[in-house]
């Protein structure tokens, strides 16, 4: 996980927030769009899905989703000035 986050930091992105519980994960996905008005970060805790919307007015947002072995997910949100 740290290597994935560091790759994006090296590209000029800043870590904003983490949603969900960090734990061992199987795979990682990336959600970002330079054209969308907002990016939705979603995660799963104890089988319940939760979401938070990040509006892209002055910054672009990136959601790094980590899929855990037990079915839960956590997300790290990053941003970069437009």
N, C-alpha and C positions, 0 to 999 in steps of 0.2 A: 504494500500500500504506500509506504513512504517513497518508494522509487517512482511510482505513478504520479504522486503529488509533486515530487521534485522535478519531474520532466516538464510539467505544466508551469511550475514556478520559473524554470529556466527559460520558458517561452514568454515570460512577462506577466503571468497570472498570479493573483494573490488569493490565498485561502481565506474564506470569509466565515464559514460555519460548517459544523458537522451535525447531521440529523441521524438519529438511530444509535445503536450500540456497536462500537467497533469490535470485531471479532474475526476469527479465521474465515476466509472467503475462498470460493472456487474460481470466480471469474469477476471481471470488471467491465462496465460499460460506460460510455460517454454520451452525454446529451448536451448539445449546444446548437445555437443558430444565430447568425449575425442579422437575419432578417425578421425574426419573430419579435413580437412586442414583449413577450415574457418567456421565461423558461420555468417549467414546473419540476421541482425536485420532489421525488417520492421515495419512500422507504417503508419497510415492513418491520414492525416490532411485535413479537408474540402473535404472529398471524394477522395483525391488523395493519392495513395500509394507511399511511398518512402522507399528506402532501403540503408543500408550501410553494407559492408562486413568487418568482423574482422578476420584477418589471425591468426591462432593459431600456431605461431612458438615458442615463449618463454612462452606464457601464454595460458590457456584454457579460453574461453569466454562463457558467459551465457547471454541469452536475456530473460528478464522478460517482457512479453507482457500483456498489460492491455487493455481490450476491453470496450469501453465507451458506454453509453446508446444512444448517438447520431450517432453511427456508426464509430466514429473516434477511433483510437488506439494510445497509446504511449508505448514506450519501455524503460526499464532501462537496461543498459549493465553493466555487472559485469565481473571481471576477477580474475584468481587465477594462481599463478606461477606453471608451470609443475613440 
